């Protein structure tokens, strides 16, 4: 909540902060209704349903502020300035600002709204490097299924059921894990 409040206080008075919960939050556990009510009560903040398409929001926004995750990276495809609170693999780009201290937030936002310049050369270099190091995996589906098994483990008292679900998860993605291991081994020893 503190992050949302600080961003809301740091944006220009004629701007609106749109807050969207991570779509995977529901797989873990939604935050308390009090949390969402507090956001809703902030005068220059609008709470957006997690099912709303992020690309639609990004394409219309002036800047993306993200704690962490892929939304900031997606914003770069729309040539939008990005402000992050945590480390990300793309934070080396000049188009990405990192919050080191909350007192810097108003200046970071102002700078990104008034003097942002997108650097195609940097972005293309990152993309080429990323693609050359990538392997095709159903990453988001694996993570979603892993989270489901993890939640089952935490909440289910039946360890046999948990073990069965984990074995099903492993069998489903065995080829992906083997490919990942093979590629990782190549990187280590070549």
trRosetta pair geometry for C-beta under 8 A, 3 or more apart (Angstrom, degrees):
i j d omega theta_ij theta_ji phi_ij phi_ji
1 4 5.8 -57 -156 37 39 110
1 5 6.2 37 151 -18 71 108
1 35 6.2 -131 -71 -142 111 84
1 38 5.9 5 -138 102 129 143
1 39 7.4 -129 -126 -63 84 84
2 5 5.7 -56 -146 39 32 112
2 6 6.2 32 156 -20 66 108
3 6 5.9 -57 -148 37 28 110
3 7 6.4 26 155 -17 65 106
3 67 6.3 8 -173 -84 169 107
3 85 6.7 -43 -131 -70 130 162
4 7 5.9 -56 -148 37 29 108
4 8 6.2 31 154 -21 65 109
4 17 7.3 148 -161 130 77 143
4 19 5.8 14 -125 -100 121 143
4 39 5.9 -44 152 -112 161 98
4 42 7.1 -151 140 -18 108 163
4 45 6.7 63 173 -130 108 151
5 8 5.7 -56 -146 37 29 113
5 9 6.4 25 156 -15 64 107
5 42 7.0 -153 -104 -101 67 136
6 9 5.9 -57 -147 39 30 108
6 10 6.1 23 156 -19 64 116
6 102 5.3 -74 -151 -158 151 116
6 105 5.8 87 154 43 107 171
7 10 5.6 -68 -146 40 30 110
7 11 6.5 31 161 -30 69 102
7 17 5.6 122 120 -126 109 148
7 65 5.5 161 -127 104 135 160
7 105 6.8 -113 -96 180 53 137
7 109 7.7 133 -149 -76 72 140
8 11 6.6 -48 -144 20 27 106
8 17 5.1 -107 -93 16 73 148
8 42 5.2 -63 -140 176 167 140
8 44 5.6 148 -160 72 93 99
8 45 5.1 -48 -102 -57 127 113
9 106 7.7 -65 117 -74 78 104
10 105 4.3 -72 -109 124 162 106
10 106 4.2 -139 -145 -81 87 65
10 109 5.1 130 138 6 106 146
11 15 4.3 -104 156 79 119 130
11 17 5.8 176 -1 -60 152 100
11 44 6.8 -158 72 131 119 138
11 109 5.8 -113 -97 171 58 153
12 15 4.7 91 63 -7 82 111
12 109 7.9 -160 -23 131 73 118
12 110 7.6 107 -58 -98 94 79
12 113 7.1 -131 -15 104 121 172
13 44 7.6 -126 -155 -90 43 150
15 44 6.9 64 90 178 60 126
15 62 7.2 -87 -128 35 122 141
16 44 5.6 -145 -117 -178 55 73
16 45 7.1 156 -170 -97 74 21
16 46 5.8 26 167 -4 121 108
17 42 7.8 -28 59 115 119 135
17 44 6.0 72 11 122 89 86
17 45 4.7 -25 71 -107 101 76
17 46 7.3 172 86 25 50 65
17 65 8.0 -36 -139 41 105 129
18 45 7.8 156 -90 -160 22 59
18 46 5.2 -22 -110 69 69 98
18 48 5.3 38 179 -30 100 124
18 57 6.2 -147 108 -153 149 122
18 61 7.2 -117 33 -97 124 118
19 39 5.7 -101 64 -166 155 135
19 45 6.0 16 -10 -172 116 106
19 46 7.2 175 22 84 75 44
19 47 5.4 -32 70 -109 100 59
19 48 6.5 176 78 16 42 84
20 47 7.9 133 -87 -168 41 53
20 48 4.2 -35 -86 72 89 114
20 49 7.8 -6 -132 76 87 22
20 50 6.3 126 -178 -102 86 52
20 52 6.6 -112 -121 61 128 111
20 54 7.0 176 104 -101 162 85
20 57 6.7 -130 -32 -26 146 176
21 25 4.9 -71 165 21 110 152
21 30 7.8 24 177 -135 162 82
21 31 7.6 -146 -119 9 132 111
21 50 4.8 -56 74 -74 91 108
22 25 4.7 119 69 -37 83 96
22 50 7.0 13 105 -129 19 119
22 69 6.8 -155 -106 -98 121 162
23 26 7.2 -43 175 17 47 104
23 50 4.6 145 -99 170 61 113
23 51 7.3 97 -116 -82 107 42
24 27 5.0 -40 -168 23 68 119
24 28 7.0 59 141 -13 80 95
24 143 7.8 -39 -116 127 151 112
24 144 7.1 -132 -116 -103 109 80
24 147 6.9 144 -170 -16 116 177
25 28 6.0 -60 -161 39 40 103
25 29 7.7 -61 167 72 69 31
25 30 6.2 76 132 -106 102 54
25 31 7.2 -34 175 -20 132 85
25 50 6.9 -142 36 -94 108 151
26 29 7.8 24 -149 -129 29 10
26 30 5.6 10 -105 -63 66 89
26 50 7.0 -164 -21 59 115 163
27 144 6.8 -137 -102 -146 162 74
27 147 5.1 56 137 124 133 135
27 148 6.8 -77 -164 -71 114 70
27 151 7.0 -140 160 -35 77 147
28 147 6.9 -76 -69 -172 75 121
28 151 7.0 -161 -122 -86 44 119
31 35 4.1 -50 138 55 125 155
31 36 6.7 143 84 -38 106 86
32 35 4.9 112 62 -7 76 97
32 36 7.7 -152 99 5 49 82
33 36 5.7 -56 -154 42 43 108
33 37 6.0 49 147 -25 72 105
34 37 5.5 -54 -144 36 31 114
34 38 6.4 35 156 -23 65 103
35 38 6.0 -56 -156 30 27 110
35 39 6.9 24 149 -15 61 104
36 39 5.6 -51 -151 35 37 112
36 40 6.2 40 151 -22 67 107
36 47 6.3 80 -159 -138 87 163
37 40 5.5 -56 -148 38 32 115
37 41 6.4 34 153 -24 65 107
38 41 5.8 -55 -150 32 31 113
38 42 7.3 43 150 -34 60 93
39 42 6.0 -44 -163 9 38 113
39 45 5.8 -110 -178 128 74 137
39 47 5.1 94 116 -74 123 115
40 45 7.7 -127 -104 98 16 102
40 47 5.5 -49 -79 -3 76 130
42 45 3.8 31 87 24 119 125
48 52 5.1 -78 170 36 108 146
48 57 6.8 43 -160 -92 172 142
49 52 5.2 113 69 -22 79 97
52 56 6.8 -101 168 62 89 123
52 57 6.6 78 128 -43 116 116
53 56 4.3 80 85 1 104 109
53 57 7.2 177 97 -6 58 83
54 57 5.6 -60 -155 39 40 110
54 58 5.9 37 153 -21 74 108
54 71 6.0 -119 -165 -119 140 97
54 74 6.4 52 124 104 125 160
55 58 5.6 -53 -139 39 33 111
55 59 6.1 36 161 -25 66 106
55 74 6.9 -107 -88 171 75 127
55 78 7.8 159 -152 -56 72 129
56 59 6.1 -54 -147 31 25 111
56 60 6.9 4 160 -2 58 113
57 60 6.4 -79 -157 45 28 98
57 61 6.1 29 156 -35 70 115
58 61 5.8 -57 -139 23 30 113
58 64 6.2 -2 -123 -74 90 128
58 71 7.3 -167 -77 -169 122 84
58 74 6.0 -119 -72 120 169 104
58 75 5.1 -142 -148 -101 120 72
58 78 5.1 157 139 12 105 155
58 80 6.2 -137 -175 3 88 155
59 78 5.5 -140 -97 -129 57 141
61 64 6.2 94 98 -69 145 72
61 75 7.8 -53 69 -127 124 113
61 80 6.4 48 84 -139 95 147
62 80 7.6 140 149 -146 20 103
62 81 7.9 -8 143 38 62 104
62 113 5.8 30 150 -121 125 92
63 80 6.3 165 -118 175 32 98
63 81 4.7 -27 -122 73 91 101
63 82 7.5 176 -170 -83 74 25
63 83 6.6 32 164 -4 116 106
63 109 6.7 154 91 -145 164 74
63 112 5.0 88 -119 125 136 125
63 113 6.0 -76 -35 -75 132 79
63 116 7.7 -179 -96 -52 100 154
64 71 6.1 -157 -178 139 134 98
64 72 5.7 176 111 -107 124 58
64 75 3.9 -123 8 -84 148 158
64 80 5.5 78 -9 120 101 130
64 81 7.3 180 29 91 68 51
64 82 5.1 -16 70 -112 100 71
64 83 7.2 -177 94 28 51 68
65 82 7.9 152 -90 -164 33 49
65 83 4.5 -16 -111 68 77 108
65 84 7.9 -176 -156 -74 52 28
65 85 8.0 58 176 -32 85 95
65 109 7.5 -21 -72 -97 129 101
66 69 5.8 -115 174 52 129 93
66 71 4.9 168 -98 74 142 111
66 72 4.4 -128 36 -49 140 100
66 75 8.0 -166 -21 -8 127 134
66 82 7.0 -25 18 -163 108 95
66 83 7.4 149 23 81 60 57
66 84 5.8 -20 72 -108 84 69
66 85 7.3 -134 106 12 45 86
67 84 7.6 57 167 -160 13 64
67 85 4.6 -35 -137 46 54 125
67 86 6.0 39 159 -4 64 111
68 84 6.8 68 -94 -160 51 103
68 85 6.8 -84 -45 66 73 83
68 86 3.9 -24 -75 56 110 132
68 87 7.7 11 -117 58 112 42
68 88 6.2 167 -147 -68 75 103
69 72 6.9 123 79 8 63 90
69 88 7.7 -60 35 -100 19 129
70 73 5.1 -57 -158 42 59 115
70 74 5.9 63 144 -26 82 101
71 74 5.5 -52 -147 36 33 114
71 75 6.5 42 151 -28 64 101
72 75 5.5 -49 -153 26 33 117
72 76 7.3 41 149 -26 60 95
72 82 4.2 95 -158 -159 95 132
72 83 8.0 -134 -117 55 119 29
72 84 5.6 6 -94 -77 165 103
72 88 6.3 146 70 41 136 171
72 90 6.9 180 113 76 105 125
72 96 6.7 71 169 -124 124 113
73 76 5.8 -45 -164 17 39 115
73 77 7.9 42 143 -18 60 94
73 82 7.9 51 -57 -110 28 163
73 88 7.1 -143 -51 161 100 138
73 90 5.1 133 -100 8 92 157
74 77 5.9 -47 -169 22 45 113
74 78 7.5 26 143 -2 67 103
75 78 5.7 -65 -160 45 45 104
75 80 4.1 -81 178 67 98 117
75 81 7.8 -40 143 77 128 23
75 82 5.1 143 79 -81 133 103
76 79 7.2 38 -171 -84 40 29
76 80 7.1 -105 -77 49 27 70
76 82 6.4 -40 -60 -27 85 134
76 90 6.8 -118 -23 170 153 146
76 93 7.2 53 -116 84 140 167
76 95 6.3 114 -118 99 98 138
76 96 7.7 -36 -77 -62 117 101
76 123 5.9 177 168 -125 118 119
79 118 4.3 -36 -152 -82 96 161
81 95 6.2 -137 -119 -176 57 79
81 97 7.2 15 177 0 103 107
81 112 3.8 163 143 -167 156 108
81 113 7.4 -120 41 -63 148 41
81 116 4.2 -100 -64 -117 123 146
82 90 8.0 19 81 111 160 117
82 95 6.4 62 23 129 94 83
82 96 4.6 -23 78 -113 110 76
82 97 7.1 174 93 26 55 67
83 96 7.7 161 -89 -164 25 58
83 97 4.8 -20 -109 71 74 101
83 98 7.7 165 -159 -88 59 17
83 99 6.3 62 173 -42 99 97
83 105 7.9 94 173 -138 147 77
83 108 5.6 108 -122 141 128 124
83 109 6.8 -38 -46 -83 161 67
83 112 6.2 -105 -52 -31 107 163
84 87 7.8 108 135 -90 136 12
84 88 5.8 -121 -137 5 160 118
84 91 5.7 -90 46 -101 151 116
84 96 6.2 12 -3 -178 115 106
84 97 7.3 169 22 85 70 48
84 98 5.5 -28 70 -109 92 65
84 99 6.9 -147 93 9 41 84
85 98 7.8 124 -111 -160 15 65
85 99 5.0 -21 -105 49 63 121
87 91 6.1 -116 -150 21 51 149
87 98 8.0 18 -91 -127 52 131
88 91 4.8 116 57 -32 77 101
88 96 7.6 -114 65 -173 115 154
89 92 7.8 -35 166 1 44 102
89 130 7.8 111 128 -99 134 110
90 93 5.7 -13 172 0 77 117
90 96 6.1 135 125 -44 84 158
90 126 6.2 75 -125 -175 85 150
91 96 4.9 -130 -132 120 51 140
91 98 5.7 60 -168 -71 126 113
92 96 7.6 44 44 52 24 127
92 126 7.5 163 69 -96 106 119
93 96 4.8 81 69 6 91 105
93 119 7.1 -172 -169 57 95 115
93 122 5.2 128 -135 143 89 127
93 123 6.7 50 -131 -80 140 65
93 126 6.2 -45 -69 -42 114 149
94 117 8.0 -14 117 77 119 88
94 119 5.5 57 54 1 116 142
94 122 6.1 -174 18 -41 95 174
95 116 7.1 66 -140 -164 79 98
95 117 7.7 -116 -95 87 87 48
95 118 5.7 34 -102 -122 136 58
95 119 6.1 -151 -41 22 105 89
95 122 7.1 167 -6 85 102 135
95 123 7.2 6 13 -66 142 104
97 108 4.9 164 141 -159 147 111
97 111 7.3 120 -84 82 155 120
97 112 6.1 -112 1 -66 139 120
99 102 6.9 38 177 -88 120 46
99 104 6.5 170 -144 76 68 107
99 105 5.9 16 -125 -86 119 85
99 108 6.4 -118 -91 15 77 169
100 104 6.2 34 52 25 80 150
101 104 4.8 91 68 -4 84 105
102 105 5.5 -17 -165 -17 51 120
104 107 5.6 -68 -168 49 60 110
104 108 5.6 62 139 -28 88 108
105 108 5.6 -56 -140 37 31 112
105 109 6.2 29 163 -18 67 106
106 109 5.9 -57 -148 37 28 109
106 110 6.2 28 156 -18 64 110
107 110 5.6 -55 -143 39 31 112
107 111 6.1 33 158 -21 66 107
108 111 5.9 -55 -146 37 27 111
108 112 6.3 21 158 -14 63 110
109 112 5.9 -61 -147 40 28 107
109 113 6.2 21 158 -15 65 112
110 113 5.9 -63 -146 40 27 106
110 114 6.0 -2 166 2 66 118
111 114 6.5 -75 -139 48 22 93
111 115 5.7 -49 -167 46 64 104
111 116 7.6 107 136 -61 64 72
112 115 7.8 -66 -93 56 13 63
112 116 5.1 42 -161 -68 54 115
113 116 7.1 32 -64 -15 8 113
118 123 7.2 -5 178 -26 92 137
119 122 4.0 42 109 17 119 115
119 123 6.4 153 91 -15 66 87
120 123 5.7 -61 -145 42 32 110
120 124 5.9 30 160 -18 70 109
121 124 6.0 -56 -145 38 25 108
121 125 6.4 28 154 -21 61 107
122 125 5.7 -58 -150 34 29 112
122 126 6.5 27 154 -16 65 105
123 126 5.8 -55 -152 36 31 110
123 127 6.3 30 152 -18 65 108
124 127 5.5 -54 -144 39 33 112
124 128 6.1 33 157 -19 67 105
125 128 5.9 -53 -144 37 28 109
125 129 6.3 27 156 -16 63 109
126 129 5.8 -59 -147 40 29 111
126 130 6.0 29 156 -20 66 110
127 130 5.7 -56 -144 38 29 111
127 131 6.1 25 159 -16 65 108
128 131 6.0 -55 -143 39 27 108
128 132 6.3 25 158 -19 63 109
129 132 5.9 -59 -147 36 27 109
129 133 6.5 8 159 -4 63 114
130 133 6.2 -74 -151 46 27 100
130 134 6.1 36 154 -42 67 113
131 134 5.5 -52 -140 19 32 121
135 179 6.2 -179 158 145 142 112
135 180 6.8 -179 74 -95 144 61
135 183 5.2 -112 -48 -62 149 169
137 142 6.8 -20 157 -11 108 140
137 176 5.2 100 -136 -155 99 113
137 179 7.2 -179 -83 86 101 126
137 180 6.6 33 -82 -68 146 107
138 141 4.2 -18 147 39 114 119
138 142 5.9 130 94 -26 78 89
138 173 7.9 -125 58 -115 105 104
138 176 6.9 -83 31 -98 83 150
139 142 5.8 -62 -149 35 26 110
139 143 6.3 20 158 -15 65 109
140 143 5.7 -53 -144 38 32 111
140 144 6.2 35 155 -22 65 106
141 144 5.6 -51 -144 35 32 113
141 145 6.3 27 157 -14 65 107
142 145 6.0 -61 -148 41 27 106
142 146 6.1 29 154 -22 65 110
142 173 5.5 88 -114 -114 104 152
142 176 6.6 -138 -81 116 136 156
143 146 5.6 -53 -142 37 30 113
143 147 6.3 33 157 -21 63 105
144 147 5.9 -55 -152 33 28 111
144 148 6.7 31 149 -21 62 104
145 148 5.5 -50 -151 32 36 115
145 149 6.6 33 153 -16 66 102
145 169 5.6 163 145 -129 114 102
145 172 7.1 -100 169 85 165 147
145 173 7.5 167 76 -34 144 129
146 149 5.8 -55 -150 38 33 108
146 150 6.1 36 150 -21 66 109
146 169 6.8 113 -90 -169 56 141
147 150 5.4 -53 -144 38 32 115
147 151 6.3 34 156 -20 66 104
148 151 5.9 -54 -149 35 28 109
148 152 6.5 31 151 -21 62 105
148 165 7.9 -122 119 176 93 130
149 152 5.6 -53 -150 34 33 115
149 153 6.5 37 150 -23 64 103
149 162 7.6 106 -171 -158 79 72
149 165 5.1 176 -121 131 90 111
149 166 5.5 111 -168 -88 134 65
149 169 5.0 -37 -57 -46 149 154
150 153 5.6 -52 -152 31 32 114
150 154 6.6 26 152 -15 64 106
151 154 5.7 -57 -149 38 34 109
151 155 6.0 -2 164 7 70 115
152 155 6.5 -77 -138 52 23 89
152 156 4.9 3 177 -7 69 129
152 161 7.3 -119 170 124 120 101
152 162 5.7 170 123 -110 101 79
152 165 5.5 1 89 70 161 167
153 156 6.7 -43 -97 41 15 98
153 162 4.9 95 -100 -147 69 129
153 166 7.7 51 -69 -59 116 114
156 159 8.0 154 112 -72 97 34
156 161 5.7 -105 163 85 144 123
156 162 5.5 169 81 -62 127 99
158 161 4.0 51 105 11 116 115
158 162 6.7 161 96 -14 64 84
159 162 5.3 -52 -147 38 40 116
159 163 6.1 43 154 -21 70 103
160 163 5.7 -52 -146 37 31 111
160 164 6.3 35 152 -22 63 106
161 164 5.6 -53 -148 35 30 114
161 165 6.4 29 154 -17 64 105
162 165 5.8 -56 -149 37 30 109
162 166 6.4 30 153 -19 65 106
163 166 5.7 -53 -146 37 32 112
163 167 6.3 33 154 -19 65 105
164 167 5.8 -55 -150 36 29 110
164 168 6.5 31 152 -18 64 105
165 168 5.6 -52 -148 36 33 113
165 169 6.3 38 151 -22 65 104
166 169 5.5 -52 -150 34 33 115
166 170 6.4 33 152 -19 66 104
167 170 5.7 -52 -146 36 33 111
167 171 6.3 33 155 -18 65 105
168 171 5.8 -54 -145 37 30 110
168 172 6.2 34 155 -24 64 107
169 172 5.8 -56 -151 32 27 114
169 173 6.7 -14 165 15 63 109
170 173 6.7 -83 -148 54 25 83
170 174 6.1 56 155 -73 67 84
170 177 7.4 -23 -152 -5 72 154
171 174 5.7 -16 -142 -29 30 117
173 176 4.5 -51 -171 44 83 119
173 177 5.7 86 127 -27 91 96
174 177 5.8 -58 -147 37 30 109
174 178 6.3 28 156 -18 66 107
175 178 5.7 -54 -146 37 31 112
175 179 6.3 34 154 -19 64 105
176 179 5.7 -54 -148 36 31 112
176 180 6.3 31 153 -19 64 107
177 180 5.6 -54 -147 38 31 113
177 181 6.2 33 154 -19 65 106
178 181 5.7 -53 -146 38 31 112
178 182 6.2 33 155 -20 64 106
179 182 5.7 -54 -146 36 29 112
179 183 6.3 25 157 -14 64 108
180 183 6.0 -58 -146 40 28 107
180 184 6.1 29 155 -20 64 110
181 184 5.7 -56 -144 37 29 112
181 185 6.2 31 156 -21 64 106
182 185 5.8 -55 -149 35 28 112
182 186 6.6 32 151 -22 62 103
183 186 5.6 -49 -150 31 34 115
183 187 6.6 34 152 -19 64 103
184 187 5.8 -54 -153 34 33 111
184 188 6.5 30 151 -19 65 107
185 188 5.7 -57 -148 36 33 112
185 189 6.1 -9 168 13 68 114
186 189 6.8 -81 -139 53 20 83
186 190 5.2 -9 -180 3 66 129
187 190 6.9 -53 -105 44 15 95
